[in-house]
Amino acid sequence: MTINVSALHPDDRQSWEALYQGYADFYRMPMESQTLDLVWQWIFDPTSRFFALIAKDEQGRGVGLMHYREMPSPIRGAMVGFLDDLYIEPSCRGQGVVERLFERLNQEAQVQGWPFVRWITAEDNYRGRAVYDRVAAKTPWLTYQLNIE
């Protein structure tokens, strides 16, 4: 499979929506049109520092997506990258799509001057974690969440 990874383009909306819906379904999160519209707006707002990559096969079909953003690391006095969302179409997993996305993410992080890109994943995302163990170093940090009531 030949994979081309590029920044998301406005013409990619339909492919992006299908992939993002697959991502939401995987995590059992509802996906409403207002959410799709808001995230789409973030991607194309140059002041948001929120970015998206899309992987396409040789027919131009969207087979993977990656959302990432810049965030401050106060202890470093520097900006770093944070990978929010990564999804590969199930029929295309194991065919190098995720590796191409991470290669492009590495290039983009270098352009931004980020010393690293960090992310979290579900503990039971064993297939994803196997990939992450190959492409990145696992940190010793645990993630907590304060739910606002």
Secondary structure, DSSP 4 states (H G I P E B T S, - for coil): ---EEEE--GGGHHHHHHHHHHHHHHTT----HHHHHHHHHHHH-TTT-EEEEEEE-TT--EEEEEEEEEEEETTTTEEEEEEEEEEE-GGGTTTTHHHHHHHHHHHHHHHHT-S-EEE---TT-HHHHHHHHHHSPPPS---------
